[in-house]
Amino acid sequence: MAGESVTLIGLWSSPFVLRVKWALEVKGIEYQYVEEDLSNKSAMLLQYNPVYKKVPVLVHDGKPLAESLVILEYIDETWKQTPLLPHDPYEKAKARFWSRFVDEKCVPALITTFFKGGEEQQKAGQEVRENLKILEGGIEGKHFGGEKIGFVDIAIGWLGYWIPIVEEIVGINLIDKELMPKLDAWFHDFLEHPVIKECIPPRDKLLNHNKASRKVSTSSST
Amino acid sequence: MKENKNGNSGILAISACRVSRYVLALVFVLAFASPSASNIFPGFIKWHVFIVDDLSNNQNLLCHCKSSDDDLGIQTLPQVVELHHRMGEVKLLGVWPSPYVYRIIWALEVKGIKYEYVQGEFHKPDFTDLLLKYNPVYKKVPVLLHDGKPIAESTVILEYIEETWPQRPLLPQDPYERAVARFWVSFAEEKSISFMSFFVTVGEEFQKATKEVKEVLKVLEETIADKRYFGGEDIGVLDINLGWIALSFGVIEDVVGVKVLVVSDFPGLFTWIQNFREHPAIKTNLPSYPELFTYYKQKRETIIPSDVAS
């Protein structure tokens, strides 16, 4: 829509920001991207997301929104081309269910696996594997949403890029290609899609960034 | 247009009136068997009405679908096809007095949707088998069954209810306002951990939890401002989501022995609690103070034996 202003405030290394980028790109929406420095938060971020002071923040014609899944739903409702959520309410419910499952179960376990050590890490790693096995069971068709890229692909596809990096850094296998063949294939497929692939941050850069943040975290914890 | 009667009772009356050259409006009045009749006649009595749009291009066939239980309003023919499932059976699996289950009860009541409530207990294998079947990922309540199809996770169920039964909307129409409402629901969900912590911890952890709870309440106080409900003039999705505060936070505070939500600090929230509890759809779906107190006291004692509680 001409004359509209869409700004995404983000961080290159955040998978939650990447979700929003993917949605905007898949729908062909013109937007301005602003890189935020979370160690020195801008006045703009504090104004637009006073509750959490985090990214991503989408600003559409001056109106700010936060929380990536909320933003995805807004994008889908506002720009109707290339619909992300299915039309049928029951299928929509399934899409929302899986997206929340990842945020509520997979993400905390993944964070613990990455930042902690010893038994806590092993336990969290096991939890990640179990959650991924559950996701494996939820896949129907080529993508989570069926044949086309949809809401769930965009909401959870980033795991296919981030988890192997976590695996490399902490030395724990999480995506078991034998136990999770469909999930593994789906991650590869999704990340190879041209629109998706173009937005992904370079692997080395992300690997080094995560290595560094892990060092800072493990050296500062008592 | 053809009709096919299937069953042994009910009156089918059709009247068609020509509104304009381009629009033909048909009004159907179908009397479905009442729920009590379906106990006498097992298997519920269905009417199948086949509607064929033979109008030429650029003309819309409008249909008004209405039964003694439901009125789906005037819709175009393609929309009618989608609507048939709304009249399907609705069941809610729950455990007393889960605040997550109450959310769904309240939403169904506010929208006037007929449902069957199946109350179970987690230690009963019949019930846990049902949960395993219909909610294999979490094995928790609430689970909504619509025409036998299960939906789990209260926020997901609420969105499904909103889309399937649009009457008495719980979300605003405007996409931005909807997103803002969803943001607050997400906030409330995330911060519920602090309230849980308030209930189950003691000592330093409890102090930390109390501080967090106060901060969340402050944000909510600013959000309610002087509105009647979070949804504005009437109950919305955030009222439903936060309704547990009106349901049981007072009881929890009494069990814990520390009052946080006091009228002097949170006048807006205090008034909201009264408004919410007095809403016609809510007030008949609120357990009593004594039974909630007994429940939460017992629960806390299993977590914190009384010789440890401060």
Interface residues (C-beta under 8 A of the other chain):
Chain A: V51 H60 K63 L65 A66 E67 L69 V70 I71 E73 Y74 E77 T78 P89 Y90 K92 A93 R96 F97 R100 F101 I134
Chain B: V137 H146 K149 I151 A152 E153 T155 V156 I157 E159 Y160 E163 T164 P175 Y176 R178 A179 V180 R182 F183 S186 F187 V219
